[in-house]
Amino acid sequence: LISNEGDLYACGNNKYNKLGLDEGKGWFFSGEVKESLVPKRVHAVKHKVYDASLGPNHTIILTEMGEMITFGRNSEGQLGRGHSRSTRGLDQVKGMQVRIGATVSCGSTYTVVCSVDNVLYFWGT
């Protein structure tokens, strides 16, 4: 869910941190959030969200600044990090920092972005 103010909210199963709900570690808390039964704000996103797409195991968001941020499972390189290693953090798509996204979409093991200059990019399998 994207609020009128551009805040991102998510609920459901957070396996692989696909919803971005993991929090900072503490003395008694690992930081991993397994699920949320009610919509919860994704605090790790610092900019207003313009568009988002959730696949079965990963998510891509597009911020008002045109940034493309991915999180979740990366088994097929679907996060666009230049590798397929596991990661739980949120990060920008490698190589896309100089491009401005217009719309985003996730499949099961791939991600698709259309830029403002009508160029289609995709990664994963």
C-alpha positions in Angstrom: 0.0 0.0 0.0 1.2 3.5 -0.8 -0.3 6.3 1.3 -1.2 9.7 -0.1 2.0 11.0 1.5 4.1 8.5 -0.3 4.7 6.2 2.6 5.0 2.4 1.9 3.0 0.0 4.0 3.1 -3.8 3.8 1.6 -6.8 5.6 1.8 -10.6 5.2 4.7 -13.0 5.1 8.1 -11.2 5.2 10.2 -14.2 4.2 13.6 -13.0 2.8 12.5 -9.5 4.0 10.5 -9.3 0.8 8.3 -6.7 2.4 11.2 -4.7 3.8 9.8 -5.0 7.4 13.1 -6.1 9.1 14.2 -3.8 11.8 17.5 -2.9 13.5 19.0 -5.5 15.8 18.9 -5.1 19.5 20.1 -7.0 22.6 17.1 -9.4 22.6 15.8 -8.9 19.0 17.4 -10.3 15.9 15.8 -7.6 13.7 14.0 -10.2 11.6 10.3 -9.7 11.2 8.7 -12.9 10.0 5.2 -11.5 9.3 2.8 -8.7 9.9 -0.9 -9.3 10.1 -1.8 -5.6 9.7 -0.3 -3.0 7.4 3.0 -1.7 8.8 5.0 1.2 7.6 8.3 0.3 5.8 10.7 2.6 7.8 13.8 1.6 5.8 12.5 3.6 2.8 13.6 7.2 3.3 12.0 8.8 0.3 8.4 9.1 -0.9 7.3 6.1 -2.9 5.8 6.6 -6.3 5.3 3.0 -7.5 5.8 -0.5 -6.1 5.6 -4.0 -7.3 5.6 -7.2 -5.1 6.6 -10.5 -6.6 6.3 -13.8 -4.7 9.7 -13.4 -3.1 11.0 -9.8 -3.8 9.9 -6.2 -4.2 10.9 -3.2 -6.2 9.9 0.3 -5.4 10.3 3.5 -7.3 10.8 6.7 -5.3 9.8 10.2 -6.3 13.4 10.8 -7.0 13.4 8.1 -9.6 15.4 5.7 -7.5 14.8 1.9 -8.0 15.2 0.1 -4.7 14.9 -3.7 -4.4 14.7 -6.1 -1.5 13.8 -9.8 -0.8 15.1 -13.0 -2.3 18.0 -12.7 -4.8 18.4 -16.3 -5.9 18.2 -15.5 -9.7 19.7 -12.0 -9.6 16.2 -10.5 -9.5 17.3 -7.7 -7.2 19.7 -6.2 -9.8 22.7 -6.2 -7.5 25.1 -7.7 -10.0 25.1 -11.1 -8.2 22.7 -13.7 -6.8 23.9 -13.8 -3.2 21.4 -13.7 -0.4 20.8 -10.3 1.2 18.2 -9.0 3.6 18.8 -5.3 3.1 17.2 -2.6 0.8 19.5 -1.2 -1.9 19.4 0.6 -5.2 19.6 -1.4 -8.4 23.2 -1.6 -9.6 23.8 0.4 -12.8 20.4 2.2 -12.7 21.3 5.1 -10.5 21.7 7.4 -13.5 18.3 6.4 -15.0 14.9 7.5 -13.9 12.2 4.9 -13.6 8.6 5.5 -14.7 7.0 2.1 -13.8 8.2 -1.1 -12.2 7.0 -4.7 -12.1 8.1 -8.0 -10.5 7.7 -11.5 -11.7 8.6 -14.7 -9.8 12.4 -14.5 -10.5 12.8 -11.3 -12.6 12.2 -7.6 -12.4 11.2 -5.1 -15.2 11.6 -1.3 -15.2 10.4 1.1 -17.8 12.4 4.4 -17.7 11.0 7.9 -18.4 12.7 7.8 -21.8 10.7 4.6 -22.7 13.5 2.1 -22.5 12.7 -1.3 -21.0 15.2 -2.9 -18.6 14.9 -6.3 -17.0 17.1 -8.6 -15.0 16.9 -12.0 -13.2 15.7 -15.1 -15.1 
